[in-house]
Every structure is written in C-alpha cells, then in structure tokens.
Amino acid sequence: MPTVRFLILCSLATLIASGNQPHIVFIIADDLGPGDTGFMGNPDVRTPALDRLAERSAILERVFVASPSCAPSRGALLSGLMPFRNGAEPNHTLVRDDVKQLPAYMKDLGYEVASIGKITHGNDNRAGFDFDNRNISLEKIGIVSNYLEQRDSEKPLLLMVGIKDPHVPWPKKAFDHYVPEELTIHAQHLDIPETRRELARYYTDVERMDQQVAATLEAVEKHLGPEAILIFTSDHGAQLPYGKWNNYDYSVKAPMLIHWPGVTTPGDRHSALISFVDILPTLVEIGGGTPPASGYEPNEIDGRSFVPLLKGKTDHHRDYVFSTNSSAAHHTYPLRSVRTDRFRYILNLFPELNFTIQTDHNPKAESHYMWEAWVEHAHADPVAAKKLSLYHNRPREELYDLHRDPHEQFNLAQNPEYRETLESHRQALQDWIEKSGDTLQMHGEPMEILVPLPQ
C-alpha cells in the first residue's frame, strides 16, 4: 500500500504538472504609513499605480505588523512567528538559524523563490532564496524586468520585491505639486511649517515608491502574464513621531492589496483583523500546500491562513491581533499591545523610561530639525508643550476606542466607564504573553532626552 508521504508527493507532482500553481508576486514598501496612499483615502499623496491596482484587488484594511521596525517585522513575515519566538526581536537582529523561513516552505511545494530589493533585513542571506539581488531603486528598477526576461524555469515563481522607499533619506526637495501649506497634518503632529515641509518630502518618496510599483507590475504583466497573483503591503508606518517604533494604528497598521484572478472581487474592502504572521501560511495555501499548524508548540507557528477570507467563505479572521516593540539605535522602550475590533490596549513595560526615536534623539536623523522646531514652538504654546511631554513620558497602560477616536488621542485607561474593557484587554494580553512564552526582555540601555522640553 502506498505511504502517505508518497501520495502527498504524487499529488504535488500532479498539481505542478497541471499548471495550477499560480505565480505569486509579493511587493513590500519600506516605512509606508497605513493611510499614505490614494486608495486608502489620502487626497494629498499621488499613488496612481497602486490606485489602479486597488481597483482590481481586494483591499485589506486592518492588517497589523508584528513589530514596528524593519528587522522584527520582516522576520515575522518570513517565519510566521512573533519576534520573540523567531529571534529577531530588536531592530537589526536576525531570525535564528533553526527557524524555517518562507522560501523553504515554498520550495517544498515546487516553487522557485526570488528576492529583489529589501526582503530580509541587512545582509542576511540565510533565508534560502534561489535568486537574491538587493540593488534596487527607482533608477535601477529595471532589474525586475531583467530577471524575469532571463529566467528559464518551468517552476511556479514566488517573486518578492522589496522597494526601499519611502524609508529615509527622503529627497531633499519635494515635487512641486506637493505644496506644504495645502497638506493635511496628522492629528498627532504639530501643525507648523517644518512639519509640512517634512510631509511634502515624505510624500515625494511615497510617489517614487509608486513609480517602482508601476515598473514592477509592467514587467510582471509582460513576463508572467495576467494570471499572476499580486500582493502589495508595507512593513510598518513612516519614520515620523507616533509612526515607526510605536504600537498605535498609525505605526503598526499596514496597507494591503491582493489581486487573485478569479478569487478576489475587485474593490472589495475587508475589515477582518489580520496579523503579519498570517502571510506565510496564506502564501503556502495559495501555493497548493497545507499551512503549518498554528499554536505555541515548538513545531507550530503563530500565523494562520486567511485564504477563506479571500475566497469569501468568512468575513472574520481574528478576535485579537498582538504587536510588540523592543529596541533600536536611539530607542529603548519595550511594550506590548493588543488590537480588537474596536479597541487598542498598550502595556508600556517600563513607563519610567523616556520614549525616544531617531527623529527626536538623533541629531543626524532625517527629521530632527523638525523636532527641534516642535520643541521651540512648545516654549510658547502650553498645549504643544503638553503634547510633547506625553510623547516622551507615557503611562503604564493606554486604552483607545478606535471607533470614536481613530487617531488615538484620548487615553481611556483611567476612565471608570471603560473599566471592564480595560480589564478584559489587559487579561487577553497577559494570557497571550504567558501562552507564547514571551519573557518581556528589555534590550538596550535607557535613553536620555536629547532636546530638553519646556517645564
């Protein structure tokens, strides 16, 4: 009698031979905020290529990264594991050698797996890509077309394209059509000329990213055909205050588009809660495999496939999405958070520390001059002074009602009307910490405030 393994291998061989395994193109931008595209409703920024892709894609409106900095976010994407489980917890760290990563899963299904641009973090080459070229930019975007043109393989392809924009540095001069005085400022930022100037430069880099998306999609259409599955997302929010390195929606929510011909409905918007660790098992299932088991045992991952959502079999995926934060250069502030349909709860593990990031703590950082202008403005404006004080000094617990307060401006943790909500979210987070084995370790040394605030 044939063995189970033999039958599985025969089924895979039949699937591959029949040509039913689709080509998959996964595009990820670097430091793109959740609302900083046209298809997500931003009237100021120009993203025509993404807007056109959105018209023929499903739009996933509530996707959340595992951690709001590059290395832990990408490590979670490639492993299906939260940062403290895969080893890439602080920024600039790597997934452990013993952790199976996405390329290995897809190769098991018969896929060729290629990486162009920034997919893994830094110079890490252990993920196991068949092709890996990181030399990408708007000026060098032709490497996508060149790779596809010279590719000589009958295997299905998973092509991962990591566009490095809009990661800093941003262009020194903004495009002329971004007039700083006409831009809408985020609710958590100070509305002063320096903020508007930085936003114009950031939007210019977002537009450069969109131009690279356009070139990539053109190459894919030409060489892989119209049946290829197209996925677009970002690794976390922008390098602006309350963006990258925080756990607010502005920080950890990522835009996502999925164009799956014959499966997804163009223009559909899904509000189900999805975690970045869910991407790996979803790609495995799209590729014809069985997703790895989800759980807390050593051979299980944190992610679970959301293919049923894409196929219209359900409109729900998760009750809770958890995110973490650890440390990086100029930033040591460990925290954990949980997002539900309506609320976000944040546990700041060491509230006695100063919250800092590159922008306010690094004199060489891209937007540091903007932060200095904020502080100067705060000397004459008590409201601004309070806002900056709350930026550096955060309470142990934060609770936000996202239906009433989408920009997370009003912390309800001390509001007696929300006591039951606070306790239920606190307990949910604590249960997850215990089950997952999170040690809540602090990486790095506490940071001092670089630019003193007015008293």
Beta strands, then each sheet from edge to edge (+ up, - down):
strand 1: 24-29
strand 2: 58-64
strand 3: 112-117
strand 4: 131-133
strand 5: 157-162
strand 6: 229-234
strand 7: 253-259
strand 8: 269-270
strand 9: 274-275
strand 10: 321-328
strand 11: 331-339
strand 12: 343-348
strand 13: 397-401
sheet 1: 4+ 3+ 5+ 1+ 6+ 7- 2+ 8+
sheet 2: 4+ 3+ 5+ 1+ 6+ 7- 2+ 9+
sheet 3: 10+ 11- 12+ 13-
end
